[in-house]
Amino acid sequence: MEEKIVRYDHPNGEITVLWIPERCEHAAVCVKSLPQVYHPKDRPWITAQNANTAELIDQIKRCPSGALQYELKK
């Protein structure tokens, strides 16, 4: 079965944050690292516009489960 991927485009047009819910271990590294972006109780729960591209990439690379990923747009 194909994994569900939820996409959150940043309004700057540089990056899209990808979330794969089935992989999420709920370690909360994202929430602790960028609380202005990740709000688990809200929908949508990711507000990518509240951080710049470099901040998002740095945080996403620290996701222990790989549930958060990103795509750069050239």
C-alpha positions as a printed Julia matrix, in Angstrom:
74×3 Matrix{Float64}:
  0.0    0.0    0.0
  1.3    3.46  -0.88
  2.07   5.8    2.0
 -0.05   8.89   2.42
  1.98  12.08   1.97
  0.58  15.44   3.07
  2.16  18.47   1.41
  2.55  21.93   2.9
  3.81  24.49   0.38
  5.71  27.47   1.73
  4.41  30.73   0.25
  8.0   31.71  -0.67
  7.84  29.07  -3.42
 11.21  27.58  -2.38
 10.19  24.57  -0.31
  7.39  22.1    0.31
  7.24  20.32   3.66
  6.13  16.7    3.34
  4.57  14.75   6.2
  4.12  10.98   6.09
  1.71  10.27   8.97
  2.3    6.5    9.08
  5.99   7.06   9.86
  5.49   9.59  12.65
  6.74   8.39  16.04
  5.42  11.49  17.86
  8.87  12.22  19.3
  7.95  15.95  19.18
 11.38  17.0   17.91
  9.6   19.19  15.35
  7.4   20.9   17.94
 10.32  21.53  20.28
 12.57  22.81  17.48
 10.11  25.08  15.68
  7.04  25.63  17.86
  5.95  28.51  15.62
  5.56  26.04  12.72
  4.24  22.82  14.27
  0.91  22.85  16.13
 -0.28  19.22  16.59
 -3.76  20.18  17.79
 -4.49  22.56  14.9
 -5.54  21.79  11.33
 -3.52  22.31   9.29
 -0.93  21.45  11.9
  2.06  22.69   9.9
  2.34  26.42   9.12
  5.5   26.42   7.03
  5.28  30.18   6.44
  6.31  30.76  10.06
  9.94  29.79   9.32
 12.38  30.32   6.49
 13.66  27.62   4.17
 16.95  27.09   6.04
 15.19  26.74   9.41
 12.76  24.18   8.0
 15.51  22.12   6.37
 17.57  22.11   9.57
 14.61  20.91  11.64
 13.39  18.34   9.12
 16.83  16.73   9.0
 16.48  16.07  12.74
 13.17  14.19  12.44
 14.03  10.77  13.95
 11.42   8.79  12.02
 11.71  10.4    8.61
  8.04  11.35   8.76
  9.0   14.91   7.85
 10.76  15.47   4.56
 11.06  18.31   2.11
 11.25  19.14  -1.57
 13.16  22.14  -2.85
 11.82  23.95  -5.88
 14.37  25.35  -8.29
